[in-house]
Amino acid sequence: MAGRFYELDLSPEFMEDLRESLADMVNPVRVDVFVGPNCETCEDTVKLMKAFEEAAPVVKGKRLLELRIFDKSNPEHRQEFERQGIERVPSVTLIDGYIRYTGIPAGEEVRGLVETILRISEGDSGLEEETARALAGLKNKVHIEVIVTPSCPYCPYAVLLANMFAYEAWKRGSRMVIADTVEAYENSDIADKYGVMSVPTIALNGIVAFIGVPYEEDFINYVVAAAEGRVEEIALKEYGDATSL
């Protein structure tokens, strides 16, 4: 399965580009990888994230990217699966699971993952202050799912926006937003559930809200609506019955 929908590039050229990209890291960032048995892409996911760890800069003798690997077959690791709410493997998470990749973040998704790590390391989401305040004020949880494929050139932009929504909320003390990048080929049941015909497709609390990359001001309006239980009403005006599960 793995070779059919992505190519894992760990060439010297890729590693050099990765080192140059991660050179701007300022503060440590922890990345967790969750694997398990009967998983066709888990080994490649570990290889990819170890490459990230190797490419990260070293400050005072320590890598600025700390990698942890949890195996579902290890009883001692299951508590972390439960703590972060991880049900599928492979998964890659940041900030205690509030940013997660369900499926290998290969292909075009590498770009978005690099930028996500950099922004967390720098402590700057890049979002407008008005957006940040709205995220901090959410009263209910919002689960953002961005359905992607490794060959989609636009998907990393949607993913980065979703990730920064989760990060900004988390940074401001809110635990109401989870950004979940879902690889469509590995998780075809999720893609089928949403009737995905093109990517990126973005669902908020189980309702398709966007097809394509949204503008920040539109996205925050939908996220606020999702927290208030109004996203289906708004989304139906855009996409009709296809948004309903």
Backbone torsions as a table, in degrees:
resi	resn	phi	psi	omega
1	MET	NA	-43.8	-171.9
2	ALA	-57.2	-45.6	-175.1
3	GLY	-68.9	-14.1	-174.9
4	ARG	-82.9	-23.2	-175.0
5	PHE	-125.9	-1.0	173.9
6	TYR	-157.7	159.9	175.1
7	GLU	-121.7	121.2	-180.0
8	LEU	-82.8	112.4	-177.8
9	ASP	-104.2	107.1	175.2
10	LEU	-120.8	33.3	-177.9
11	SER	-67.1	162.9	175.7
12	PRO	-55.7	-35.9	179.2
13	GLU	-66.2	-42.2	177.4
14	PHE	-62.6	-44.4	-177.9
15	MET	-63.9	-38.8	178.7
16	GLU	-65.5	-42.8	176.9
17	ASP	-62.1	-39.4	-179.3
18	LEU	-66.0	-41.6	177.6
19	ARG	-61.5	-44.1	179.5
20	GLU	-64.0	-38.6	-178.2
21	SER	-69.5	-38.8	-177.0
22	LEU	-86.4	-4.1	-176.7
23	ALA	-61.8	-21.6	-178.0
24	ASP	-86.1	3.9	177.7
25	MET	-59.5	141.5	-177.0
26	VAL	-112.7	-49.9	-178.2
27	ASN	-117.2	157.8	-179.0
28	PRO	-62.7	146.4	175.8
29	VAL	-130.6	131.4	178.1
30	ARG	-99.1	133.6	177.4
31	VAL	-122.3	129.0	178.7
32	ASP	-109.2	137.5	177.2
33	VAL	-118.2	129.6	-179.0
34	PHE	-113.5	123.9	-177.9
35	VAL	-128.3	174.5	179.5
36	GLY	-170.1	178.2	-178.4
37	PRO	-71.9	159.4	177.5
38	ASN	55.7	42.2	-177.6
39	CYS	-122.2	114.0	-173.1
40	GLU	-73.4	-24.1	-175.0
41	THR	-112.0	2.8	-177.7
42	CYS	-64.3	-43.3	-178.8
43	GLU	-61.2	-44.5	179.7
44	ASP	-67.0	-34.9	178.2
45	THR	-62.9	-43.2	177.4
46	VAL	-62.8	-43.8	179.0
47	LYS	-60.1	-44.1	-178.7
48	LEU	-63.5	-45.2	-176.6
49	MET	-74.4	-27.2	172.2
50	LYS	-67.6	-32.3	175.1
51	ALA	-65.1	-40.3	175.2
52	PHE	-59.8	-45.8	-179.8
53	GLU	-60.7	-44.9	-179.3
54	GLU	-64.6	-33.6	-176.5
55	ALA	-83.2	-15.0	-177.9
56	ALA	-69.5	148.3	-179.9
57	PRO	-67.7	157.3	178.2
58	VAL	-108.2	127.6	177.4
59	VAL	-127.1	124.0	-178.8
60	LYS	53.9	40.9	175.0
61	GLY	79.9	5.9	-178.3
62	LYS	-128.0	139.8	175.4
63	ARG	-66.1	139.5	178.1
64	LEU	-77.7	-10.1	172.8
65	LEU	-111.9	115.4	179.2
66	GLU	-98.4	121.1	-177.1
67	LEU	-106.6	129.7	173.4
68	ARG	-122.2	140.5	-178.5
69	ILE	-122.2	127.9	179.7
70	PHE	-119.6	131.4	-177.1
71	ASP	-112.0	123.9	-176.7
72	LYS	-61.7	-24.2	179.8
73	SER	-78.4	-8.7	178.3
74	ASN	-95.3	113.8	-177.9
75	PRO	-55.6	-31.1	-178.3
76	GLU	-71.5	-17.3	-178.1
77	HIS	-94.6	-13.1	-172.8
78	ARG	-65.3	-29.4	179.6
79	GLN	-61.9	-35.7	178.9
80	GLU	-71.4	-36.0	173.7
81	PHE	-56.2	-47.4	-177.7
82	GLU	-68.0	-40.9	-177.4
83	ARG	-62.2	-39.6	-179.0
84	GLN	-93.4	-1.4	177.7
85	GLY	70.6	34.9	-177.9
86	ILE	-91.1	122.7	-178.8
87	GLU	-113.5	-21.8	-175.8
88	ARG	-120.3	150.2	176.2
89	VAL	-125.9	145.8	-2.9
90	PRO	-77.9	152.0	170.1
91	SER	-133.5	144.9	176.3
92	VAL	-123.4	129.4	-176.0
93	THR	-129.5	154.7	171.5
94	LEU	-131.9	165.4	-178.4
95	ILE	39.3	56.9	172.8
96	ASP	61.0	30.6	174.6
97	GLY	91.6	-0.7	177.9
98	TYR	-76.8	-19.8	164.8
99	ILE	-115.7	126.5	-178.3
100	ARG	-145.5	151.1	173.1
101	TYR	-116.5	116.3	178.4
102	THR	-97.2	100.1	-170.2
103	GLY	110.4	162.6	-176.0
104	ILE	-66.2	129.8	178.4
105	PRO	-85.2	60.8	-174.9
106	ALA	-97.5	179.3	177.5
107	GLY	63.6	-133.5	-178.0
108	GLU	-63.1	-25.0	-176.6
109	GLU	-67.6	-17.0	177.2
110	VAL	-59.0	-39.1	-178.3
111	ARG	-61.5	-45.8	180.0
112	GLY	-67.0	-35.2	178.8
113	LEU	-68.1	-41.8	176.5
114	VAL	-58.6	-48.1	-178.3
115	GLU	-66.0	-36.0	176.7
116	THR	-61.5	-46.5	179.7
117	ILE	-62.2	-42.7	-179.7
118	LEU	-62.2	-45.0	-177.2
119	ARG	-67.5	-37.5	175.9
120	ILE	-65.7	-42.3	179.6
121	SER	-62.2	-37.0	-179.6
122	GLU	-84.3	-12.6	179.7
123	GLY	73.1	25.8	-175.0
124	ASP	-135.8	113.2	-179.1
125	SER	-75.1	-22.4	-176.6
126	GLY	80.6	4.7	-178.7
127	LEU	-84.0	157.4	175.3
128	GLU	-66.1	150.0	-178.9
129	GLU	-61.4	-36.6	178.8
130	GLU	-63.0	-40.3	176.6
131	THR	-63.5	-44.9	-178.5
132	ALA	-60.9	-41.8	179.5
133	ARG	-64.8	-40.2	179.0
134	ALA	-63.7	-39.8	178.9
135	LEU	-65.6	-40.4	179.9
136	ALA	-65.5	-24.9	-176.3
137	GLY	-94.6	3.8	-179.8
138	LEU	-61.7	136.6	-178.5
139	LYS	-99.4	-18.0	-178.7
140	ASN	-133.4	163.2	-173.5
141	LYS	-76.5	146.3	175.5
142	VAL	-129.5	121.9	176.7
143	HIS	-102.5	109.9	178.3
144	ILE	-93.1	121.8	174.0
145	GLU	-114.0	122.7	176.3
146	VAL	-109.9	110.7	-178.5
147	ILE	-85.5	125.7	-172.7
148	VAL	-135.9	168.9	167.2
149	THR	-131.6	155.2	-176.3
150	PRO	-63.4	-21.9	-176.1
151	SER	-95.4	0.3	-175.9
152	CYS	-80.5	115.3	-176.5
153	PRO	-75.1	-18.5	-178.1
154	TYR	-94.2	-20.3	-175.3
155	CYS	-56.9	-42.1	-179.0
156	PRO	-57.2	-29.2	179.3
157	TYR	-69.8	-42.2	176.8
158	ALA	-66.1	-41.4	179.6
159	VAL	-63.1	-45.1	-179.4
160	LEU	-61.1	-41.8	179.0
161	LEU	-62.2	-47.0	178.6
162	ALA	-61.7	-44.4	179.7
163	ASN	-60.3	-41.1	-178.8
164	MET	-71.8	-28.3	172.4
165	PHE	-62.6	-46.1	179.2
166	ALA	-65.5	-41.3	-178.6
167	TYR	-66.3	-44.5	-178.0
168	GLU	-64.6	-41.0	176.5
169	ALA	-61.3	-46.8	-179.7
170	TRP	-61.3	-43.6	-177.9
171	LYS	-62.9	-32.0	-178.8
172	ARG	-92.5	14.5	173.5
173	GLY	90.4	1.5	178.7
174	SER	-93.9	141.3	176.6
175	ARG	-118.9	37.8	-174.0
176	MET	-97.0	-9.5	-174.3
177	VAL	-121.8	126.7	170.6
178	ILE	-115.5	126.6	175.4
179	ALA	-104.3	118.6	-173.2
180	ASP	-123.6	111.0	175.6
181	THR	-88.6	116.8	-173.0
182	VAL	-109.0	116.0	177.5
183	GLU	-75.2	119.8	-167.8
184	ALA	-66.9	-39.3	-176.4
185	TYR	-68.6	-39.4	179.6
186	GLU	-76.0	-24.3	-177.0
187	ASN	-125.1	57.9	-174.4
188	SER	-64.1	-26.0	178.8
189	ASP	-66.0	-36.5	177.3
190	ILE	-69.6	-44.5	178.0
191	ALA	-60.9	-41.1	179.2
192	ASP	-66.5	-37.8	-179.9
193	LYS	-58.3	-37.2	-179.1
194	TYR	-93.1	1.5	179.8
195	GLY	61.6	39.1	-174.8
196	VAL	-66.3	122.8	176.0
197	MET	-111.6	-23.7	176.9
198	SER	-147.1	158.0	-178.6
199	VAL	-125.5	152.0	1.1
200	PRO	-76.6	143.5	169.3
201	THR	-114.9	131.9	-176.0
202	ILE	-116.8	124.9	176.4
203	ALA	-112.9	141.0	176.8
204	LEU	-119.4	117.9	-178.1
205	ASN	49.9	42.4	174.1
206	GLY	85.4	7.4	-179.8
207	ILE	-122.1	127.4	177.6
208	VAL	-65.4	123.3	-177.5
209	ALA	-112.5	-31.4	-178.1
210	PHE	-142.0	143.0	167.0
211	ILE	-120.5	111.0	-171.9
212	GLY	110.4	-174.0	-177.1
213	VAL	-92.8	118.1	-178.5
214	PRO	-80.7	159.0	168.2
215	TYR	-76.6	150.4	-178.0
216	GLU	-56.0	-44.6	-176.4
217	GLU	-65.9	-33.2	175.5
218	ASP	-72.7	-40.5	-176.2
219	PHE	-63.9	-43.6	-178.8
220	ILE	-66.0	-34.1	177.2
221	ASN	-62.9	-40.6	179.0
222	TYR	-70.9	-38.8	179.3
223	VAL	-64.2	-42.7	176.4
224	VAL	-61.8	-42.4	178.2
225	ALA	-62.5	-39.3	178.4
226	ALA	-63.1	-40.5	178.8
227	ALA	-65.3	-26.9	-179.7
228	GLU	-96.2	3.1	178.5
229	GLY	76.7	22.3	-176.2
230	ARG	-111.9	3.5	-171.5
231	VAL	-67.9	-32.7	-179.7
232	GLU	-65.1	-41.0	178.6
233	GLU	-59.7	-43.6	-179.4
234	ILE	-71.3	-43.7	-176.8
235	ALA	-66.5	-34.1	179.6
236	LEU	-61.1	-31.2	178.6
237	LYS	-66.2	-28.5	-178.1
238	GLU	-89.0	-43.6	-167.3
239	TYR	-121.0	-5.1	178.9
240	GLY	73.6	-155.9	-173.4
241	ASP	-64.8	-16.5	-178.2
242	ALA	-64.1	-17.1	-178.7
243	THR	-83.2	-14.5	-177.0
244	SER	-84.1	143.9	178.5
245	LEU	-87.7	NA	NA
